[in-house]
Amino acid sequence: MSIIEEVVSKVDDWKGKDVSIQHLSGGLTNTNYKVVVNGKSFFIRVPGEGTELLSIDRSNEYHSARAAEQAGVGPKVLYHFPEYNVMVLEFLDGKTMSKDSLNEPGMPTRMAQAIKRLHAGPRLLLDFNMFRLTEYYLRLCKERGIKIPDGYLDRVATVNQIEKAMSVKPLATVPCNNDLLAENYIDDGKQLWLIDYEYSGNNDPTFELGNTCQEMQFNDEQIREVCAAYFGEATPGLIARMKLNMIMSDVGWGLWAAIQANISTIDFDFWGWAIERWGRAVEKMDSAEFTKWMKDVQA
């Protein structure tokens, strides 16, 4: 039997019932399934091979999924099979969001409100720091001879300067998803749900905000809207933290994509994505505003 079939067979409540397994599209590291049991839908995700190399801790993911459920922004965790690193979740009846749908008027505010609910929830098992994760990914690339974007190592000193500037007046960490791609938002018409806690951990809230703004390619007005909806104001210092974390989002996840290009069996142009993200990071580091962000974040 396949893993998904084994997991389904182990749910005692489903024995003797009419069960169908449907493969869902999407997912850059895992395989997603909708399981329908006597007409009721459930969601199961089976981890992809080699995902432990990406620094995914499955016990942390389970803890975070439960925390997100308690915070009212994550689906219910119904069953857990740690031997397969698999959870059975309630199936959210809503629209999986896209960059375009999250760029519609009012959406930046709704996103910030959902994020704020998660951040006000229970503390998570582990901490998340994109600077440390980037160092880990670089070591992995070196050890395995994985190709990285041209000029990457030349910018490590700038990345170190960003961390130093952001450490002058640090913000208290909060429970974060840390990977809020468009597809990790689901809109049921009443609220936005946040899914997929593989990279979750307690973190600077402006990484969460900056990261998701970068994923949506928000303009300055939308970035200010997110900041104001979350903090109640959009000060130069907060905007600067978000902008610098937008750079770090591309610095770190660009390396993630380079590693995926080497290990993943999923049909996706990971290397093209790595080059795109690295290009955006370099563009921001070379911009006229970069020096101002570095000053504002310390002011």
Secondary structure, DSSP 8 states (H G I E B T S, - for coil): --HHHHHHHH-GGGTTS-EEEEEE---SSEEEEEEEETTEEEEEEEE-TTGGGGT--HHHHHHHHHHHHHHTSS--EEEEETTTTEEEEE---SEE--HHHHTSTTHHHHHHHHHHHHHTS---SSB--HHHHHHHHHHHHHHHT----TTTGGGHHHHHHHHHHHTSS----EEE-S---GGGEEE-SS-EEE---TT-EEE-HHHHHHHHHHHHT--HHHHHHHHHHHHSS--HHHHHHHHHHHHHHHHHHHHHHHHHHHH--SSS-HHHHHHHHHHHHHHHHTSTTHHHHHHHTT-
